[in-house]
């Protein structure tokens, strides 16, 4: 008995469908492999004197460290600036401050650690007389797509600050 012949258009469609489904599976696998879990640490120093108008600028360096789903580690050195424009909703008097901060468990899908670079807005309260109180800040990116829970591990120096702050990671 002779088998019925399958038309070439059906074979081509079947092959195309198989390639498409195989491509989707490959895409899902490569995306899952690019999930990064990152941490951030930094130290900034500077002056923060402002009553709506004034000068607030603390600068320093830090590191973003990430690990992907396969265990591959990457790190990225960063520059960090914490401060405000000359006119900003803030009251502060801190002629000398050192602030150390960190964040853990920051996850991204399909993007590298450089994704954390950018400007973030937060509200903060800092108090220091030699050594100060630590706190947790939620940093929100300008476009609202990234939120980082930042822990101020240590505040050293002299001063008080209450109000909005811009954190820039470069």
C-alpha positions, 0 to 999 in steps of 0.5 A: 500500500502506498502512503499518501503524500504530504503537500510541500506547503504543509511540510513547510508550515510544520517546519516553520511552526517547529522553528518558531516554537523552538525559538520561543523556548530558546528565548525563554531560556536565555531570558531566564539565564539573564536574571541578575540579583544585585547589591550596591554599597557606597560611601559619600562625604560632603556638606548639606546646608539648606533651608529650601535654598542652599547647598547639598552635595555629598560625593563618593564611590561604590560598587554594584555587584551582581550574580546571574542565575548560572552563578556568574558574578559581575561588579561595576565601580560607580560614582555616587552623588547625594544632594539637591539643586540650589532650590529644593524642599529640604531643611538641613544643617550638616557642615560635615557628613560621611554616609555609608549605604547599601542595598541587597536583593535588587533584581533585573530581568534581561539587563546588566548592573549598569541598569542601576545607573541614573537619578533617584528621588527619595525623602530622607531624615538624617541625624548625626552627632559624631555617629548618627542614626541609620535608616532605610530609604526607597529610591525611585528612578526618575521614570518610576521603573526602578525602586531600590530599598537603600539602607543607610548603614552609618552616618558620621559627622555633625548635622540634621537633614529632613526633606527630598534628596536626589541620589545619582549613580554613575 
